[in-house]
Amino acid sequence: MISSERRPSVCGQPPVSVGTTQDRNLVSTISCHYRIVASHLGGETNLWCILREIYARSMAELPHSFVDSAGYERLMGRWSRAVGSVFLDWVAPPSGARWLEIGCGTGIFTELVLDTCSPAAVFAVDPAQAQIDHASRQPVAQRANFRVADAQALPFPDASFDVVASALVINFIPDRPKALSEMRRVARACGIVAGYVWDFAAELSPSGPFRRGMRQFGADVPELPGTRDSSLAALNSLFEQAGFEGIAAKSIEVKLPYFDFDDFWQAQTTSYSPTTKIIAAMTKSECVGLVEAVRAGLPVRPDGRIEYSARANAIKARVPG
Ligand SMILES: C[S@@+](CC[C@H](N)C(=O)[O-])C[C@H]1O[C@@H](n2cnc3c(N)ncnc32)[C@H](O)[C@@H]1O
């Protein structure tokens, strides 16, 4: 349900809660029809404002469902590649290893492993059928074994892998201790378990400037899943509790440019993100205000490009021997 913490809403109406997905679908349908009627009547009414608020709040409760792989590539592709290669240098895995990648998404990190780590074999799993379908259509699929599976119940025997890695995934897993115990189970004794997540707690993900702009505008921006476990201290503690040894952690900063504001905006408004659904419920004039608020907070280079840093927190550990 919606948090009891109340921040300024997009239209200043009192907060309203809705329950099930069916409720949300109904509210969404009603608000779409109401929008059409309101536009014919020539503008804003109080009821429209309330419906829009209900819709925005119900959307804010929806989790990331990773059903739009092309959108994922547009938002995260460049960032994932940049941080993944720094991470792999730091982990320094042995060549000839059998790898399992957890939460492979579209296969970005899978490809980095294949291109830079000389593995003996790479298995890659993700619970989202859309992501696995996308990865399976890429050239990387000729070199890796992709399959649908959840980190909380890995379909592999004990001690099957030398390295178990996850890129930008741990925070999205609902039962993180269970997933870490599964990663430990399928890794061999003295094998490596490693991963990294964006520093959502410090709002330093690639969406940080976008989310800050939305907040500045007064929108109710939902917290990203697993934010509380995205700091170095929280990751350390998760790995300690899972019984790993030789734990090391570090932050990785990457700085990337966007060609211009449109490039940035297109990348940030993927269909699967709850923030995009909130924006979809805004009026035209609110959208204009939002664009200005987001634009005002962005670092623009003299050549017009938008450039900023994002921070990932990385962890690596050994399975007890
Ligand atoms: C931010 S994407 C990362 C994708 C890819 N590893 C990369 O670096 O680009 C997070 C991925 O974690 C997956 N995921 C979410 N919950 C999961 C779970 N319980 N077990 C395994 N993967 C999960 C999602 O489906 C999504 O593809």
The ligand as an SDF file (V2000), in Angstrom:
LIG
                    3D

 27 29  0  0  0  0  0  0  0  0999 V2000
   18.8340   -3.5890  -13.5450 C   0  0  0  0  0  0  0  0  0  0  0  0
   18.5960   -5.1160  -14.3570 S   0  0  0  0  0  0  0  0  0  0  0  0
   20.2770   -5.7030  -14.5840 C   0  0  0  0  0  0  0  0  0  0  0  0
   20.4540   -6.4730  -15.8560 C   0  0  0  0  0  0  0  0  0  0  0  0
   21.8900   -6.8160  -16.2220 C   0  0  0  0  0  0  0  0  0  0  0  0
   22.5030   -7.6290  -15.2110 N   0  0  0  0  0  0  0  0  0  0  0  0
   22.7090   -5.5730  -16.4750 C   0  0  0  0  0  0  0  0  0  0  0  0
   23.7430   -5.3860  -15.8240 O   0  0  0  0  0  0  0  0  0  0  0  0
   22.3630   -4.7940  -17.3380 O   0  0  0  0  0  0  0  0  0  0  0  0
   18.0140   -6.1100  -13.0470 C   0  0  0  0  0  0  0  0  0  0  0  0
   17.6540   -7.5080  -13.4920 C   0  0  0  0  0  0  0  0  0  0  0  0
   17.4230   -8.3010  -12.3220 O   0  0  0  0  0  0  0  0  0  0  0  0
   16.4080   -9.2020  -12.6080 C   0  0  0  0  0  0  0  0  0  0  0  0
   15.8180   -9.7200  -11.3620 N   0  0  0  0  0  0  0  0  0  0  0  0
   14.8170   -9.1660  -10.6350 C   0  0  0  0  0  0  0  0  0  0  0  0
   14.4840   -9.9940   -9.6220 N   0  0  0  0  0  0  0  0  0  0  0  0
   15.2870  -11.0730   -9.7140 C   0  0  0  0  0  0  0  0  0  0  0  0
   15.3970  -12.2880   -8.9780 C   0  0  0  0  0  0  0  0  0  0  0  0
   14.5920  -12.5550   -7.9490 N   0  0  0  0  0  0  0  0  0  0  0  0
   16.3230  -13.1950   -9.3620 N   0  0  0  0  0  0  0  0  0  0  0  0
   17.1410  -12.9350  -10.4100 C   0  0  0  0  0  0  0  0  0  0  0  0
   17.0720  -11.7990  -11.1510 N   0  0  0  0  0  0  0  0  0  0  0  0
   16.1590  -10.8860  -10.8130 C   0  0  0  0  0  0  0  0  0  0  0  0
   15.4210   -8.3840  -13.4510 C   0  0  0  0  0  0  0  0  0  0  0  0
   14.5190   -9.1940  -14.1820 O   0  0  0  0  0  0  0  0  0  0  0  0
   16.3650   -7.5630  -14.3170 C   0  0  0  0  0  0  0  0  0  0  0  0
   16.6030   -8.1670  -15.5650 O   0  0  0  0  0  0  0  0  0  0  0  0
  1  2  1  0
  2  3  1  0
  2 10  1  0
  3  4  1  0
  4  5  1  0
  5  6  1  0
  5  7  1  0
  7  8  2  0
  7  9  1  0
 10 11  1  0
 11 12  1  0
 11 26  1  0
 12 13  1  0
 13 14  1  0
 13 24  1  0
 14 15  1  0
 14 23  1  0
 15 16  2  0
 16 17  1  0
 17 18  1  0
 17 23  2  0
 18 19  1  0
 18 20  2  0
 20 21  1  0
 21 22  2  0
 22 23  1  0
 24 25  1  0
 24 26  1  0
 26 27  1  0
M  CHG  2   2   1   9  -1
M  END
$$$$
